[in-house]
Amino acid sequence: MNAESSRTRRSMWRCLVSGLIVSGALICAATAVAQEPPPDSTPSRPDGPPPEAINCVRPDTSNPQSQLNPEGSLTLALDASTHNIVVSILRVPPEATCYAVYRQPSGSNPVLFQYGAAPVAAPTDQPDPLKPSVAGMYCYTLIFGSPNGSSAPYERCIDLPSSLAPTATPVPDFLRPPAPVTGPPATGNSAPPDRVVYSIAPLGIALAGLSLAAFGAYGLRQSRSNRR
């Protein structure tokens, strides 16, 4: 019985030690997971467009790149079925990694834009995605770009007739302000200007009557003096 009890106690101790080791390992693993920093949920973003697009988004045409010459690469046409303007880029220079088409007037620009790490290909004909809402003259400017710089701008204009779009609502002219008053300023309880104008005639008649009376009295005194 003593030997059996001893073996039982040793088995219990071995089980207890094994349990403590396993528990310690689990606690260490859980602590390591808890201490691991959580993944960043907000991916890092570049401060601006990538190099292959920057010179189309923010073109600098003060130093145009001759190899990106856009001359003759842009045409415009009217689509009577959609009442829209169709933009065609006929070719793209092999060195261009982006192109942008700006329109004036427009509430948002560019109206067309494309870029890629490799040189971009010439696109198919595209209707203006920001379709003009009123008739009038619209001018489109094409710019090519690469990591080395921007092209010179190339502009084409087209007239969208009133048969394809409504005419713009005319803006009314401002009413001309009244002429400034140049007379003396009004004082106290003076009468309005129209009443002042009408009172001039009676005042003149009264002054004329007083003058005639004065001349009459003077003539009467003179005649009396002559008789003496």
C-alpha positions in Angstrom: 0.0 0.0 0.0 2.8 2.4 0.8 4.5 1.7 -2.6 1.2 2.2 -4.4 0.5 5.4 -2.5 3.9 6.7 -3.4 3.4 6.0 -7.1 0.0 7.7 -7.0 1.5 10.8 -5.4 4.3 10.9 -8.0 1.8 10.6 -10.8 -0.3 13.5 -9.3 2.8 15.7 -9.0 3.8 14.9 -12.6 0.3 15.8 -13.8 0.4 19.0 -11.7 3.8 20.1 -13.0 2.7 19.3 -16.6 -0.4 21.4 -16.2 1.5 24.3 -14.8 4.0 24.2 -17.7 1.1 24.1 -20.3 -0.7 26.9 -18.5 2.4 29.0 -18.4 3.0 28.4 -22.1 -0.6 29.5 -22.9 -0.3 32.6 -20.8 3.0 33.6 -22.5 1.5 33.1 -25.9 -1.6 35.1 -25.1 0.6 37.9 -23.6 2.7 38.0 -26.8 -0.4 38.3 -29.0 -1.8 41.0 -26.8 1.5 43.0 -26.9 1.7 42.7 -30.7 0.7 46.1 -32.2 -2.6 46.1 -34.1 -2.3 46.4 -37.9 -2.6 50.0 -39.3 -6.2 50.3 -40.7 -5.3 53.4 -42.6 -3.0 52.6 -45.6 -0.3 55.1 -46.3 -1.1 57.4 -49.3 1.3 59.5 -51.4 1.4 63.2 -50.9 0.4 63.8 -54.5 -0.2 62.1 -57.9 2.4 59.6 -59.0 5.3 60.8 -61.2 3.7 59.4 -64.4 0.5 61.5 -63.7 1.7 64.6 -61.9 2.5 66.6 -65.0 -1.0 66.2 -66.4 -2.8 66.9 -63.1 -0.5 69.9 -62.4 0.9 70.8 -65.8 3.8 73.2 -66.0 3.7 74.5 -69.6 6.4 77.1 -69.0 9.1 74.6 -70.1 7.3 72.3 -72.6 8.8 69.0 -73.5 9.3 68.9 -77.3 9.0 65.0 -77.4 5.4 65.4 -76.0 4.2 67.8 -78.8 0.4 67.6 -79.0 0.1 69.7 -82.2 -2.7 68.3 -84.4 -3.6 65.5 -81.9 -7.1 66.8 -80.8 -10.3 67.1 -82.8 -13.8 67.9 -81.8 -17.2 67.0 -83.3 -20.9 67.4 -82.6 -23.1 64.4 -81.9 -26.6 65.4 -83.0 -28.1 62.2 -81.4 -26.7 62.9 -77.9 -26.5 66.7 -78.2 -22.9 66.4 -76.9 -19.4 67.2 -78.0 -17.2 64.2 -79.0 -13.5 64.5 -78.2 -10.9 62.6 -80.2 -7.2 62.2 -79.4 -5.7 61.1 -82.6 -2.3 60.0 -81.3 -0.3 59.9 -78.1 3.5 60.4 -78.1 5.4 57.2 -77.2 7.0 59.0 -74.2 3.7 60.2 -72.7 2.5 58.4 -69.5 -0.6 60.6 -69.2 -2.9 62.9 -71.0 -5.5 65.4 -69.8 -8.2 67.4 -71.6 -9.4 70.7 -70.0 -12.5 72.5 -71.1 -13.4 76.2 -70.8 -16.0 77.1 -69.6 -16.5 74.1 -67.3 -17.4 73.6 -63.7 -14.8 70.9 -63.2 -11.5 70.0 -64.9 -10.0 68.0 -66.4 -12.9 66.5 -68.3 -10.8 63.6 -69.6 -7.7 62.1 -67.9 -5.7 58.9 -68.2 -2.3 57.8 -66.9 -0.3 54.6 -66.5 3.1 53.4 -65.5 3.8 52.5 -69.2 3.1 54.9 -72.0 -0.6 55.3 -72.6 -2.3 54.4 -75.8 -4.5 56.6 -78.0 -8.1 56.4 -76.6 -11.2 55.9 -78.6 -13.5 58.8 -79.4 -15.1 59.9 -76.2 -18.2 62.1 -75.6 -17.6 64.9 -73.1 -18.4 63.2 -69.8 -19.3 66.6 -68.4 -21.8 67.4 -71.1 -22.3 71.2 -71.6 -25.7 72.2 -70.4 -26.2 75.3 -72.6 -25.3 76.4 -76.1 -22.2 78.4 -76.7 -18.5 78.3 -77.6 -16.4 75.7 -75.8 -12.6 75.4 -76.0 -10.7 72.2 -75.2 -7.0 72.0 -74.3 -4.9 68.8 -74.6 -1.8 68.3 -72.5 0.5 65.3 -72.5 2.8 64.5 -69.6 5.6 62.2 -68.4 7.8 62.1 -65.3 10.0 64.6 -67.1 7.5 67.3 -67.6 4.5 68.6 -69.6 3.8 69.4 -73.2 2.8 72.7 -74.6 -1.1 73.1 -74.5 -3.0 72.5 -77.7 -6.4 74.1 -78.0 -9.4 73.5 -80.2 -12.8 75.3 -80.0 -16.3 74.3 -81.1 -19.7 76.1 -81.1 -22.5 74.1 -79.6 -25.6 75.5 -81.4 -28.9 76.3 -79.8 -30.5 73.5 -81.9 -28.6 71.0 -79.7 -28.6 72.8 -76.3 -30.7 75.4 -74.6 -29.4 79.0 -74.7 -28.1 80.4 -71.5 -30.4 82.5 -69.4 -29.4 86.2 -70.0 -28.2 88.0 -66.9 -30.2 91.3 -66.5 -28.3 94.5 -66.5 -28.2 96.3 -63.2 -30.5 99.3 -63.0 -28.7 102.6 -63.5 -28.6 104.5 -60.2 -30.3 107.9 -60.1 -28.2 111.0 -60.8 -26.7 112.5 -57.7 -28.4 115.6 -56.2 -26.2 118.7 -56.9 -28.3 121.4 -55.2 -28.0 122.7 -51.6 -28.8 120.2 -48.9 -32.2 120.2 -47.3 -32.5 121.9 -43.9 -35.0 121.7 -41.1 -38.6 121.7 -42.2 -38.0 123.1 -45.7 -40.6 122.3 -48.3 -40.0 119.5 -50.8 -38.3 120.5 -54.1 -41.5 120.5 -56.1 -43.2 122.9 -53.8 -40.1 125.2 -53.8 -40.2 125.3 -57.7 -43.9 126.2 -57.8 -43.4 129.1 -55.2 -40.8 130.8 -57.4 -43.5 132.3 -59.7 -45.6 134.1 -57.0 -42.4 135.4 -55.4 -41.3 136.9 -58.7 -44.6 138.6 -59.2 -44.5 140.1 -55.8 -41.0 141.4 -56.2 -42.0 143.0 -59.6 -45.0 144.7 -58.0 -42.9 146.1 -55.2 -40.4 147.5 -57.7 -43.1 149.2 -59.8 -44.6 150.7 -56.6 -41.3 152.1 -55.6 -40.7 153.6 -59.1 -44.2 155.1 -59.0 -43.7 156.8 -55.6 -40.3 158.2 -56.8 -41.9 159.7 -59.9 -44.7 161.3 -57.9 -42.2 163.0 -55.6 -40.3 164.3 -58.5 -43.4 165.8 -60.2 -44.4 167.6 -56.9 -40.9 169.0 -56.6 -41.1 170.4 -60.2 -44.3 172.2 -59.4 -42.8 174.0 -56.5 
